[in-house]
Amino acid sequence: MKIGLVRHFKVMKDYPKGKRYSASDVTQWFQEYDLAEIEEGSTDLCGIEWNQCLVSDMTRARITAEKIFEGTILVKADLREIPAPKFTTKLKLPFLGWLILIRLSVLMNRQTRQDIKIAKERINKVLDEAVASDLENVLIVSHAALMMYMSRELIKRGFHGPKLGYPTNGKLYVFEG
């Protein structure tokens, strides 16, 4: 069996540059990112005949799946991106500072750890369904952080594939098991 992971096409929402931003500014940016359009691209599906496509219910992933897969697409809320942490500080930081805090929140923030735990449970549910389907090749279109955890879970399950760092938009990563 092959499971292909594809990150949605690039979102047309640049990181803010320049000034310092409050926690509410960062929350607002993430809300706008979730609603922004995507820059259509193309995905090399490596000549593999994909039998099924599972996709996050977020618009950027659904549009990507519709562009790259010609068949029935199953929308799964379980493939939704892990929510960004909420900060309550009055601190103002450059946007890069907030991105670093978001990365560190895995270590420092109980809610972020809980969100990741729930995301891993969702990933396991989707992968269990994909493997149980007896289909030969399943394509999954999702989001960067979720794909990173999904690739680790696939390797734990005995699949062979690339070591996935931060996934490139629109690129196929194939895992065989």
Buried (B, 14 or more C-beta within 10 A) or exposed (E): BBBBBBBBBBBEBEEBEEEEBBBEBBBEBBEEBBEBEBEEBEBEBEEBEBBBBBBBEBBBBBBBBEBBBEEEBBBBEBBBBBEBBBBEEEEEBBBEBBBEBBEEBBEEBEEBBEBBEEBBEBBBEBBEBBBEEEBEBBBBBBBBBBBBBBBBBBBEBEBEBEEBEEBEBBEBBBBEE
